[in-house]
Amino acid sequence: MRALAWLCLALSACQLSGPGAAGPGGRPEVVVSQGPISRAEQAEARQLLESAQASFEARRFFEVLRTTDELLERYPSSEVSGDALLLSVSAAAEAGEAARADSAAERYVALLPAGDPRATDVRLLQARAWEGSAATQLDRLLRIDTLEAPTQREEAEAATRAATDALAPEELAAILAAAPGDGPLAPIPQTLHAVNLLERGDREDATLLAQSVLARGVAGRELEFAESVARGELPVDRRPVQSFRIAAVLPTGGSPALAEFARQVAEGVELAAATVLEEPYEVSLLELDDQGDPELGAQIMMELDSLGVMGVVGFLEERELLAAAQARQRAVPIVSPTARSTEGAGEGVYSLEGPDPSAATEIARYAASRAFQRVAILLPGSPHAFEEAYAFQEEAERLGIPLVGTFSYEPGATFFESQIIGAQNALRAAEVAALGLGQEDTLRVEMLEPVGLFLPVPPEDVEYLAPQIAHFALDTLAIELVGTSGWTDARVLELLQPRYTDGVVATAPVGSTVGSPGLQRFREAYEQYFQRSLINAIPAVGYDATLLLLEGLRPGRVSPTELTTAIGGLEGVAGATGTFSVVDDRVVRETQLVRIENRALVPVTEY
């Protein structure tokens, strides 16, 4: 940011100044409080400032704030106290402490003489600290009283237009009523306010304001708008463009298999960014490669904070997502297409593949409708699976179905003999013994009580687990298999022979089948945009993750915090892989109960 570059230049120029020496441009040095100070105290203050500067360069912003606070408390009369105060403005802004940056900036500006151009740079930094809060940004920008450098003017005018366009008419009117109206940037919001006045029928005030703006001299859009209003006409197109910048962080440079997967996810992200929001929205996409490395991902996330992105799609695995989320300086929302859990990631972090306790609860109700006398659970030892298992168990026991055992395996395992045999024995051993049945009697399943094995496992585990369940012939003991959406994943159904999945009752996302509106819209958009056929479903997950982010942005220019709130209120978003809502800060797909028959999903309607 240009204001930060100016800050570093100013501080380096001041480091060797003595008491009463001139600062940059021959202007007097800023001292927070006049008073006596010894040579030794001056030296100590200088050391503290140098330490704070080193921390700033290392991006340890809270260390900067602690050091500058100490300097300002102990040595407010030192020759570097103004530099310390200015450095604290920048550090607080970078740390996402907008109110703290704002307060320090006001304190610094109050120490400057009227018309001092240093105040302009501080006001710009102050406005940057409030990025996402358009009303406060515009108020601070309107307090700029001089714009000398062309680059300074360019930055200030662009920020003022962006803040002005983001405000509703009543918000803009309130800001203009409270802020100075004679600054060099005032004509920009005053012009749009004149348009708003004319639009609501207040022709006289609109004309007077437009004439006043024209008398001060404006150019570009403001000139066009003011001339139209002065004639009593609304501009031909007064709709502001809503510009958003988002980022995709994916391991396109990781291992070959992961890189290819990431590349296809990136296609979906690009497609959504280009097609979901139409005029007056403009979405720019910044694509970055984290190589599947959590440390690199965290570093990228810190850099993205300073680039003003509104949200991020990516970080495919939990450990990458957690590292990136914890590295945020601002509450920039992150939507992962595939991470299994967002546990510990904090507010504003979502995943399309998080646990779905409501689906597990629905399976338990199905088990009750089948009059299961007992159930067991076989699952990976992951928080995602245990959360679904707990929801299933809680509902099953509420409905009077006892849990006779939970059998877990290490995530990533490929052999499950002990878990399958353990579940089988827990469900049937005592009953078979009581009936006096032997191995040769296993076909007399009508004598056995109905029981079920709940399997909340991800798609990649179903590939290995389902054939082994068939090998141990649980069906000959009438043990019914029930599961979650890992079993109905399109890749699983395509990969496995039907005999391994036939008869399994599981949940499937509503709106993910061929012919559903969301999937059809995605397919048509993909083939038109890329000019080739869609050959698999991987781009769809990137598309849907980006879709959720963009639907949160649809109401207009918002701050990251407001975007998180907007995402938290989404309901019934029709995506390519299902219909999404956000419930208790968790992305959930609307699901239905199905029975798998020859790779087809047959809805289970009565239970």
C-alpha positions, 0 to 999 in steps of 0.5 A: 500500500502506497501510504505504508511505503510513505510511512516507512520512508518518513520514519527512515528519514527521521531516525537521525533527527535531533530535537527540533530538527525538520522532518520530511520536506523540511517540515517540523518534527512531530512530538506528542507532548512538549516537555523536558527529556534527557539525552539518555531518555532520547536514546532509550526512546530511539531504541524502542522505535527501532525495535518496533520498526523491526517487528513491523518489518517482520509483520509482528504487528501486536508486538509493534503496538506493545512497543509503541505504547511503551514508548508513548507512555514513557517518553511522549516528549522524545523526538521520535514520539510522533514517529512511534504514534504514526507507526502504531496507526499502520500496525493497528491497521495491518492487525485489523484493529480498525478502531485503534488505528483510527484513534491513533490517526486522529491523535497524530493529525491533531498534532499537525498544522493545518494544510500539512500534506502528512495529514493526507497520507494518514487519512488515507491510511485511516480509511484503509483501516476501515476497509469494508465499512464504507460509511466510516471510510467516506467520513475519513476521506472527506476530512482530507483538506489537501491533495498535492501529489497526483498519485495521492489524488488518484488513490484518494479519489478511487477510494472515495468513489468506491465508498460512495457507491457502496452506500445507500442514499440515506447513508450517503446523505447522513455522511455528507451532513456530518462531514466537511463539505469543502474538501477536495474530495467532497464533489464525488459523493455530493454528485451522487447525492444530487442524483439521489435527490433528483431520483426521489423528486427533490428537483430544486435541492438536486439542481442547486447541489449539481450547480455547486459541484460544477462550479468547483470543477469536476471531471469524468463520471462526476461531470456527466452526472452533475450536468445531467442533474443540472438539466433536471435529468437523471444520468442514462445509467446511474447504477454503480458497478459493484467490484469484488476481489476474491481469491482461490488458493489451491495446491495446483503445484502439489503432487501430480494427483493432487495438482490435477484434482486442484486444477479441476476444482479451479475450473469450477471456481473460475466459472463461478467467478465469471458467470454467477454474478451479472451486472452491475457486479464485477468479480476479479479472481486472484489464483494462488498455489499453496502446494498443499503446504499449511505453512505456505498457505498461512503465509499466502493468507496473511498476504491476501489480507493486505490485498483487500480480497473479500473472500477466499475459496480453497485450502482442500484439507483440514490442516491447511484450512486451519493454518490459513484461518488462524493466520488471518489478520482480518475476518476474511471468510474462507470456503473450502470445497473439501475439508472434512472439518472446520473445527478450531478454524474460527468464525467465517470458515466453512466447508462443503464437506463438513459433518451433517448431524441432521442427515445422521439423525434422519438415518436413525429415524429410518432405523426406528421405522425398520424396528431395529432391535440394536445398532452398531457403528463402524467409522473412521476415527475423525471428528467429522465421523464422530459428530455424525455418529453421536447425532445418530446414537442420540436419536436412536437411543431416544427412539429406543434402539440401543447401541451395542458397539462403536468400532473405529479405524484409523483414517486412511486405513484400507483393511477393516477385518477386526472392525467388521467382525467386531460389529457383526459379533456385537449385533448377532453373536448372542442372538445366534447362540440363543437360537442354537444356530450354527454356520449352516443355519445362516440362511434362516434369517427370518428368525433373526431380529432386525438390526443395523450397522451405521457407516458414516464414512467418506467416499474414499473409504467406501471404495475399500470398505464395501467389498470387505463387508461383502466378503464377510457376508453380513447380508447372510446375517440380515445385518442392514447397512445404513450410511451417509452421503459417502455411499451415494457419491457419484464417484463411488457408484461409478467405481464399485460393482453394484453388488457392493452397494445394492441395498444400502440405505443412505442419504443423498443431496437433494438437487444433485441428480441428473436434470436438477436445475442447479446441476443443469445450469452448471453443466450448461455454463461450463460447456459454454464458458470452456467450449468443451464437454463436462466429463466429471463432477470435480469442477462442481465442488469448486463452483459450489464453494465459490457460489456460496461466497458470491451469494453472500456478496450479492446484496452489495459491497460489504465488509468481511464481517458483514459477508460472514453474516450474509453467508450465515443467513443463506438458505436454499442455494441451488448448486451443482452438487446439491441445495445448500443452506448455512445452519449454525455457521455450518454449510449443509446440503438438503438431503433425502433418504435413498436406497442404492439399486444397481447404481441408481438412487431410489428415494425412500419415501415411507419410514 
